[in-house]
Amino acid sequence: MQQVTDLETEMKERPATKTSRSGSLADVVVAAVAESEASKELNSVKKELEDSKAALAKAEADLSALKKQAEGTSTEYDRLLTEHSKLQEKLEAGEQESKKDL
């Protein structure tokens, strides 16, 4: 990798010549640099993909937990409504008996 960097620097500093050997060397350097940059970009994209997958898995787990919590809340709400209704009926029945007693 250091050789590629040295060649890159040398090619930038050297005036452009059209000899077959320097053209070939330049092609090799350009190809190596392009491959290195592509490799870095590929690794970066792979890391981003892994991070996105992890975030997706966490979001799905959070969603599942929220759904379970909502189901539990809904069940409790229904139970409380039923209990309230029964208590209202008892209260009304008690009020009617007290009116009869008067």
N, C-alpha and C positions, 0 to 999 in steps of 0.2 A: 504494500500500500504506500509506503514511503517512497518507493521508486516511482510510482505513478505520480505522486505529488511533485517529486523532483523533476520528472519529465515535463509535467504540466508547467511548472515554473520556467523551465528552460525554454519550452516552446513559446511561451508568452514573451520572454525577453529576447529571443532570437528573431531577427527580421525574417519575414516570410520568404522562403525560397521555394522554387518549384523543382527541386531534384526529386528523383523517384524515391530515394532512401528517406529523405526528411518527410515526404508526403506519406510514405508508408508508416513511419514512426508517428507522425501526427494522427494518422487514422487509428493506430493502436491506442494512442493516448486518449483521443476523443472517445473511442469505444469503451476504454476502461473507465473514463470519467462518467460517461453516460450510464454504464452498467452500475457503477458505484452509486450514482445519484438515484437510479431506478431502484436499486436494492434498498437504499435508505428510505425512499418514498414507499416502497412496498412494506417495509418493516413498520413504518409510521402508520400506514393504512391498516395493517394487521393489528397493531396495538389499538388503534381507534375502534376497529371492529370488536376486539375482545372487550374493550371498555363499554361499548354499546350493548353487547350481549349481556354483560354483567348488570348494566343499568336496566335492561329489559327484564331480566330475571328478578331483580329486586322490585321493579314496578309491578310485575305479575304477582309476586308474593304479597306485596302491600295490597293489591287489589283483592286478592283472595281473602286476606284478613279483614278488609273492610266489608266485603260481602258477608262473611260470617258474622261480623259484628252487627251489620244491618239486619240480618235475619234474626239474631238474638233480640235486638231492640224491638223489632216488629212483633215477635212472639210475646215479649213482655208487655208491650203496649196492648195487644189483644187480650192478654190475661187480665190486665188492669181494667180494661173496658168492661169485661165480663163481671169482674168483682164489683166495679162501680155500679153496674146495672143491678146486680143482686142487692147491694146495699140500698140503692134508691127504692127498690121494691119493698124492702123491709121497712124503710123509713115511711113510705107512703102507707103501708099496712098498719104500722104503729100509730100514725096520725089518724087514720080512719077509726081505729078502735078507741082512741082517746076522745074523739068527737062523739062516739056512741055512748061512752060512759057519762058524758055531760048531759 
